[in-house]
Amino acid sequence: LSFWYHMYGAHVNILRLKLRGNSGDQLLWQLQGTHGNEWRYAQLRITEPSTYSLVFEGVRGTSYEGDIALDDIALRDGQCPPPDACDFEQSDLCGYTQDITDDFDWTQQSGASSTANSGPSFDHTYSTDFGKYVYIETSSPRQPGDSARLVSPVYPATLGTCLSFWYHMYGTSIGELTVYAKTSSALTSQWTLNSEQGDFWHLGRVNLAQAVPYQVVFEGVRGQSYRGDIAMDDV
C-alpha cells in the first residue's frame, strides 16, 4: 500500500490508517502534528489472509488550522521497494530492523530524549515536538560498551552511492556511532565518530560502492555513563 499525505497547520492532530477485518479494527499506521506545507509519501506492507478493508481516519485538532489531505492511494501485490530516504516518522522505520545479536535496540522518539543534558530536544526533519527520530537510550540498565544496531533493507549492488544522514551526539559521555556496509560475507566499517559534538544536528555523508547486494548498519555504542544518547534522522 502506498499513499501521499499532507498535514500542515498550527493545530493538525492525527491521521490514522486501520485495517478492518473479521476481528475488528487493527491500527497499521498513524502520524500526529504538522509536517510542513508539502506532500509526503508513505508505504507499508499488508499481510492479511482474509477479506479486509482499509480505513483512513483524520482527527480534528483544537482549531480550524488543522487540515489533513490524502491523494494517490495505491494497493499493489508484492513487496514494498526499499525507500530512498527515511525520516523515521512511521512506526515501521522505513523497513529498518533491529539487529537481534546486539545488546539493546534503537528507540523511536518524538520531542526530547529522556536524559537531561544529553540527546536532542527535537527531530531534524521538522524541528518540532511531533517529529520523530531514532536514538540509543544509554540510561540504566545499559552498561559501558553496550551496542545497538539498526539494519536497513537490502539494496542492490552499486558502483557508487552517496549515503547521507543527520546525527546528534550530545552529552558528557558519548560513546561511538559507526556506519557499516553489510553483505552476505562481510561487515565493513564505512564511517565512525566517537566524540561529543554539541547540542546540534550534524550532516554525515558516506560514499558506498558494493559489488553485491548490501545493507547499511548503524551502530551506536554506549559510553561510560548515562549521558551518552546518540540520535539519527533523515537517512
C-alpha positions in Angstrom: 0.0 0.0 0.0 1.3 3.5 -0.8 -0.2 6.9 -0.5 0.6 10.6 -0.2 -0.5 12.7 2.7 -0.4 16.4 3.5 -0.6 17.6 7.2 0.1 21.3 7.6 -1.3 23.8 10.1 -0.8 25.0 13.6 -3.3 22.6 15.1 -3.0 19.4 12.9 -4.0 16.4 15.0 -3.8 12.8 13.9 -4.1 10.8 10.7 -4.6 7.0 11.2 -4.8 4.0 8.9 -6.7 1.0 10.1 -7.2 -2.5 8.7 -10.9 -3.6 9.2 -11.3 -7.4 9.2 -13.3 -10.1 10.7 -11.9 -9.4 14.2 -12.4 -5.7 14.1 -10.1 -2.7 13.5 -6.3 -3.0 13.7 -4.1 0.1 13.7 -1.5 -0.1 11.0 0.0 3.4 10.9 -0.5 6.8 12.5 1.0 10.3 12.4 0.5 13.4 14.5 1.2 17.1 14.2 2.2 19.4 11.4 4.7 18.1 8.9 5.3 21.0 6.6 3.5 22.5 3.6 4.3 19.6 1.3 3.0 16.3 0.1 4.8 13.4 1.8 5.0 9.7 0.7 4.2 6.7 2.9 4.2 3.0 2.2 3.6 -0.1 4.2 3.3 -3.9 3.7 -0.1 -5.5 4.4 -0.3 -9.3 5.0 -3.9 -10.3 5.7 -5.2 -13.7 4.6 -8.9 -12.9 4.8 -11.1 -10.2 3.3 -10.5 -6.7 4.7 -11.0 -3.0 4.0 -8.7 -0.1 4.8 -9.9 2.9 6.8 -8.2 6.3 6.8 -9.3 8.3 9.9 -8.5 12.0 10.3 -8.9 13.6 13.8 -9.5 17.3 14.1 -7.2 19.4 16.3 -8.1 22.3 18.6 -8.8 24.9 15.8 -9.6 25.2 12.1 -5.9 25.3 11.2 -5.6 21.5 11.1 -6.5 20.3 7.6 -5.3 16.8 6.6 -5.3 15.6 3.0 -4.8 12.3 1.1 -4.0 11.5 -2.6 -2.8 8.8 -4.9 -3.6 5.8 -2.8 -2.4 2.6 -4.5 -2.6 -1.1 -3.5 -0.3 -3.5 -5.4 0.8 -7.1 -5.0 4.4 -7.8 -3.9 7.0 -6.3 -1.5 7.4 -2.6 -0.9 10.6 -1.3 -2.6 13.3 0.0 -0.2 12.8 3.7 0.4 15.4 6.2 -1.0 15.1 8.2 2.2 13.8 7.7 5.8 12.7 10.4 8.3 11.7 7.7 10.8 8.2 9.2 11.1 6.4 5.9 10.5 6.2 3.1 13.0 7.8 0.6 10.6 11.0 2.7 10.5 11.0 2.5 6.7 11.9 -1.1 6.8 14.9 -0.8 9.1 15.1 -3.6 11.6 16.7 -4.1 15.0 19.7 -6.5 15.0 18.9 -9.4 17.3 22.5 -10.1 18.1 23.3 -6.8 19.7 22.8 -5.7 23.4 19.8 -3.4 23.0 17.6 -1.5 20.5 17.3 1.9 18.9 14.2 3.8 20.1 11.8 5.8 18.0 11.3 9.2 19.8 9.5 12.5 19.4 10.4 15.5 21.5 13.4 15.5 23.9 15.1 12.2 24.8 14.6 11.1 28.4 18.0 12.1 29.7 18.7 15.7 30.7 21.8 17.3 29.1 22.1 14.5 26.5 20.4 13.8 23.3 18.3 16.1 21.1 15.3 18.2 22.1 13.5 17.8 18.8 13.8 15.9 15.5 15.8 17.1 12.5 13.1 16.9 9.8 10.6 19.3 11.4 12.4 20.6 14.5 9.1 20.1 16.4 7.9 18.0 19.4 5.9 15.9 16.9 8.6 15.0 14.5 10.3 11.7 15.1 13.9 10.3 15.1 15.7 7.3 16.4 18.2 7.2 19.3 20.0 5.0 21.7 18.9 5.5 25.3 22.0 5.0 27.5 20.5 5.1 30.9 20.3 2.0 33.2 20.3 -0.9 32.6 22.8 -0.1 29.8 26.5 -0.7 30.6 29.6 0.8 29.0 30.3 -0.8 25.6 26.7 -2.0 25.0 25.8 -1.7 21.4 22.6 -1.2 19.4 22.5 -1.9 15.6 19.8 -0.7 13.2 19.8 -2.6 9.8 18.5 -1.2 6.5 16.6 -3.2 3.9 18.7 -4.8 1.2 19.9 -2.5 -1.6 21.3 -3.6 -5.0 24.9 -3.5 -5.9 26.3 -0.1 -6.7 29.4 1.5 -8.3 28.9 4.5 -6.1 26.0 5.7 -3.9 26.1 8.7 -1.5 24.6 7.9 1.8 23.7 10.9 3.8 22.2 11.1 7.3 21.9 13.5 10.2 23.3 12.6 13.6 23.2 14.2 17.1 25.9 13.3 19.7 25.5 15.4 22.8 26.4 14.6 26.3 29.5 14.3 28.6 29.8 10.5 28.0 29.3 10.0 24.3 30.4 6.6 23.0 30.6 5.8 19.3 28.5 5.9 16.1 29.6 3.7 13.3 28.1 3.1 9.8 28.8 -0.3 8.3 28.1 -1.9 4.9 26.9 -5.5 5.4 26.9 -8.2 2.7 26.4 -11.9 3.0 30.1 -12.4 3.7 31.4 -9.3 5.3 30.7 -6.4 7.7 32.9 -3.4 6.8 33.1 0.0 8.6 32.5 3.0 6.4 32.3 5.9 8.8 32.8 6.3 12.6 32.7 9.1 15.2 33.4 8.8 18.9 33.3 12.2 20.5 30.8 14.7 21.8 29.6 17.1 19.0 27.4 19.6 20.9 23.7 20.1 21.1 23.2 20.2 17.3 22.2 18.0 14.4 25.1 17.4 12.0 25.2 16.1 8.5 27.2 12.9 7.7 28.0 11.6 4.3 29.5 8.3 3.1 30.3 7.0 -0.4 29.2 3.4 -0.8 30.5 1.1 -3.5 29.4 -2.5 -3.3 29.8 -5.3 -5.9 27.0 -7.3 -4.4 23.6 -6.5 -2.7 24.2 -5.0 0.7 22.6 -3.5 3.8 23.5 -0.4 5.8 24.0 -0.9 9.5 24.1 2.0 12.0 25.7 1.0 15.3 25.5 3.1 18.5 27.8 2.2 21.4 27.2 3.4 25.0 29.9 5.5 26.7 31.0 5.4 30.3 27.8 6.9 31.8 24.1 7.6 31.1 24.8 11.0 29.5 25.6 9.5 26.1 22.5 9.4 24.0 23.1 9.3 20.2 20.4 10.1 17.7 19.8 9.8 13.9 17.3 11.2 11.4 16.7 11.8 7.7 18.8 9.0 6.3 
